[in-house]
Amino acid sequence: MFNFFSELKKIAKNEKFVDKYNIVNMSGKILYVEGHTGICKLSQSLIAFKYKGGIITVEGEEMSLAELSETTIKIVGQIKRVEAI
């Protein structure tokens, strides 16, 4: 089965940044994340989660977790801003 992130990692095989997290923002309505290590904050306007090396904040409106697993998250809503700190 084709894995989008695996294929990108093959292209950037010597880059050290590709092993921390992966994010796909689909038209500001769906945010898919691989590599989270835990949820820090969860509200309709702010979702924050940890990754290896820091925290990622997602700001928006009417957001919710559509899926949550040990390492992946799918956020739906009106996603306005995503920032790694």
RAQUI-V947893 format. One record per residue. N is the residue number from 0. SS is DSSP state (H for helix, E for strand, - for the rest). PHI is phi in whole degrees, 0 to 359 (999 if undefined). NEAR is the number of other C-alpha atoms within 12 Angstrom. Layout:
# RAQUI-V947893
[[N & SS & PHI & NEAR] [N & SS & PHI & NEAR]]
This chain:
# RAQUI-V947893
[[0 & - & 999 & 6] [1 & - & 291 & 7] [2 & - & 238 & 9] [3 & H & 306 & 14] [4 & H & 293 & 23] [5 & H & 298 & 16] [6 & H & 295 & 13] [7 & H & 296 & 17] [8 & H & 295 & 19] [9 & H & 296 & 14] [10 & H & 295 & 12] [11 & - & 257 & 14] [12 & - & 303 & 14] [13 & - & 264 & 11] [14 & - & 271 & 12] [15 & H & 279 & 10] [16 & H & 285 & 14] [17 & H & 282 & 21] [18 & H & 259 & 22] [19 & - & 271 & 24] [20 & - & 200 & 28] [21 & E & 227 & 27] [22 & E & 226 & 27] [23 & E & 235 & 22] [24 & E & 254 & 22] [25 & E & 259 & 17] [26 & - & 57 & 14] [27 & - & 70 & 21] [28 & - & 243 & 25] [29 & E & 224 & 27] [30 & E & 238 & 34] [31 & E & 251 & 31] [32 & E & 231 & 36] [33 & E & 243 & 31] [34 & - & 106 & 29] [35 & E & 284 & 31] [36 & E & 237 & 24] [37 & E & 150 & 24] [38 & E & 271 & 26] [39 & E & 258 & 18] [40 & E & 215 & 19] [41 & E & 217 & 20] [42 & - & 214 & 21] [43 & - & 289 & 20] [44 & - & 248 & 24] [45 & E & 212 & 29] [46 & E & 234 & 34] [47 & E & 233 & 33] [48 & E & 215 & 35] [49 & E & 272 & 29] [50 & E & 217 & 28] [51 & - & 300 & 21] [52 & - & 110 & 16] [53 & E & 169 & 20] [54 & E & 229 & 24] [55 & E & 246 & 32] [56 & E & 250 & 29] [57 & E & 237 & 43] [58 & E & 248 & 30] [59 & E & 177 & 27] [60 & E & 225 & 20] [61 & E & 51 & 22] [62 & E & 273 & 27] [63 & E & 207 & 28] [64 & E & 275 & 29] [65 & E & 273 & 18] [66 & E & 213 & 17] [67 & E & 212 & 22] [68 & - & 232 & 17] [69 & - & 300 & 16] [70 & - & 231 & 22] [71 & E & 238 & 26] [72 & E & 222 & 34] [73 & E & 235 & 30] [74 & E & 252 & 39] [75 & E & 239 & 32] [76 & E & 141 & 29] [77 & E & 261 & 24] [78 & E & 271 & 30] [79 & E & 259 & 24] [80 & E & 206 & 23] [81 & E & 230 & 27] [82 & E & 220 & 19] [83 & E & 264 & 21] [84 & - & 232 & 14]]
